[in-house]
């Protein structure tokens, strides 16, 4: 029942605000770039911790 209500609300919002949502799409893509940089680069230790790293993967 909740899923049906959300589907109806989404359909009505899309119909009324399509122009606004599509107009904001380029800005959302630009906003995704710094967010992906912040959240997806967490595994390599940041940008300052490469002092002890001399060679490739085998060393």
Phi, psi and omega in degrees: 000320179292321179297321178295317179296319178294323178295317179295317179296319178297319178297315180292320178295320179297318181296322183273331189239022182301318183295319180292318181293317180290331176289332179273351185301315178299324179289326177292324177294317177295324178291331180293331183299304179292329178293319177293324178297317181291314188272338184260352178260021182287340187277346184257012172085017177086190185258000183244002187256037183252018184292320183274002184265104185261322188236203181278204184285334185283339183272000000 
